[in-house]
Amino acid sequence: MAKLKIKLVKSVSGRKPNHVATVKSLGLRKINQIVEHEKTPDIEGKVKLVSYLLEVEEV
């Protein structure tokens, strides 16, 4: 299965609480932090919700 490389590029301060929780659930805490996840429908949905805060690359 494909992997996604997800990078947090914008701050979560002042965002909606559910968006902040979604970013945390992806394992992102700091700006410019990168995490890798398997490409699953669950992860794709989370990425879509907060896509304006992220940079996503398929590996």
C-alpha positions in Angstrom: 0.0 0.0 0.0 1.2 3.6 -0.7 2.4 5.9 2.0 1.8 9.5 2.6 4.4 12.0 3.8 2.5 14.7 5.7 4.1 18.0 6.8 2.5 20.6 9.0 3.2 24.0 7.3 0.8 26.3 9.2 0.1 26.9 12.9 -2.9 25.3 14.5 -3.3 28.1 17.0 -6.7 29.8 16.6 -8.1 27.0 14.5 -11.3 25.1 15.2 -10.9 22.6 18.1 -11.8 19.6 15.9 -9.2 20.7 13.3 -6.5 21.0 16.1 -7.5 17.5 17.3 -7.3 16.1 13.8 -3.8 17.5 13.3 -2.8 16.0 16.7 -4.3 12.6 15.7 -2.1 12.6 12.7 0.9 12.8 15.0 1.9 16.4 14.2 2.8 18.8 16.9 5.2 21.4 15.5 5.4 23.3 12.3 7.6 21.6 9.7 7.3 18.3 11.4 6.9 15.4 9.0 5.1 12.1 9.6 4.5 9.1 7.3 1.2 7.1 7.3 -0.2 4.4 5.2 -2.7 5.7 2.6 -6.0 4.5 4.1 -9.5 6.1 3.8 -9.3 7.2 7.5 -6.0 9.0 7.0 -7.2 10.5 3.6 -10.3 11.9 5.3 -8.3 13.5 8.1 -5.8 15.0 5.6 -8.7 16.4 3.5 -10.3 18.1 6.6 -7.1 20.0 7.5 -5.5 20.2 4.0 -5.1 24.0 4.3 -2.6 23.4 7.1 -0.6 20.6 5.5 1.7 19.6 2.6 1.1 16.1 1.4 3.3 13.9 -0.8 2.7 10.3 -1.9 5.8 8.1 -1.4 
